[in-house]
Amino acid sequence: MRTTVTLDPDVQRLLKDAAHRSGRPFKQVLNDAVRSSLHAPTASLPPFKQMVFSMGRAKVDLTKATALAAELEDQDKVTAMKPKRK
């Protein structure tokens, strides 16, 4: 199958270097690289663990956070429209 692929410059350089070192065509090196990365066993990777920290109770009632954000934005706009004193 023929398709167009846009490679980042660093990836292109790596593939060209690998093709030069191995004496194989660029197309073959590209196909082998894609094939091996798709067949790579993911089980060898350790499971991802997200570190979590308790930040305590919220100090602001978050049920009206959108209204609070809108109010603060309105205050900023009013402040920006006021003429500046010299």
C-alpha positions as CSV (number, residue, x, y, z in Angstrom):
1,M,0.0,0.0,0.0
2,R,1.3,3.4,-0.8
3,T,0.5,6.3,1.6
4,T,2.0,9.7,2.6
5,V,3.4,10.1,6.0
6,T,4.8,13.3,7.5
7,L,7.8,12.6,9.7
8,D,9.3,15.0,12.2
9,P,12.8,16.0,11.1
10,D,14.5,14.1,14.0
11,V,12.6,10.9,13.2
12,Q,13.5,11.2,9.5
13,R,17.2,11.6,10.5
14,L,17.0,8.6,12.8
15,L,15.5,6.4,10.1
16,K,18.0,7.6,7.5
17,D,20.9,6.8,9.9
18,A,19.5,3.4,10.6
19,A,19.1,2.7,6.9
20,H,22.6,3.8,6.2
21,R,24.1,1.7,9.1
22,S,22.2,-1.4,8.1
23,G,22.5,-1.0,4.4
24,R,18.8,-1.6,4.0
25,P,16.3,0.7,2.1
26,F,14.6,3.5,4.0
27,K,11.2,2.0,3.3
28,Q,12.2,-1.3,4.9
29,V,13.7,0.4,8.0
30,L,10.5,2.5,8.4
31,N,8.2,-0.5,8.0
32,D,10.3,-2.6,10.5
33,A,10.3,0.3,13.0
34,V,6.6,0.7,12.8
35,R,6.0,-3.0,12.9
36,S,8.2,-3.6,16.0
37,S,6.7,-0.7,17.9
38,L,3.2,-2.0,17.3
39,H,4.1,-5.5,18.3
40,A,6.1,-4.3,21.4
41,P,4.7,-6.0,24.5
42,T,3.1,-3.4,26.7
43,A,3.2,-5.9,29.6
44,S,6.9,-5.2,30.1
45,L,6.1,-1.7,31.1
46,P,5.3,-1.1,34.8
47,P,1.7,0.0,35.3
48,F,1.3,3.7,35.5
49,K,0.6,5.0,39.0
50,Q,-0.7,8.5,39.5
51,M,0.4,10.1,42.8
52,V,-2.5,11.6,44.7
53,F,-2.4,14.0,47.6
54,S,-5.2,15.2,49.8
55,M,-5.6,18.9,49.6
56,G,-8.2,19.1,52.4
57,R,-11.7,20.5,52.2
58,A,-12.4,23.3,49.7
59,K,-12.2,26.7,51.2
60,V,-14.7,28.1,48.6
61,D,-18.1,26.8,47.8
62,L,-17.4,25.2,44.4
63,T,-21.1,24.7,43.5
64,K,-21.2,28.3,42.2
65,A,-17.7,28.4,40.8
66,T,-18.8,29.4,37.3
67,A,-20.8,32.3,38.7
68,L,-17.9,33.4,40.8
69,A,-15.6,33.2,37.8
70,A,-18.0,35.3,35.7
71,E,-18.3,37.9,38.4
72,L,-14.5,38.2,38.7
73,E,-14.2,38.5,34.9
74,D,-16.9,41.3,35.0
75,Q,-15.0,43.1,37.7
76,D,-11.8,43.0,35.6
77,K,-13.6,44.3,32.5
78,V,-15.1,47.2,34.5
79,T,-11.7,48.0,35.9
80,A,-10.1,48.0,32.5
81,M,-12.8,50.3,31.1
82,K,-12.3,53.0,33.8
83,P,-10.3,55.9,32.7
84,K,-6.8,56.0,34.2
85,R,-5.9,59.0,36.4
86,K,-2.7,60.9,35.7
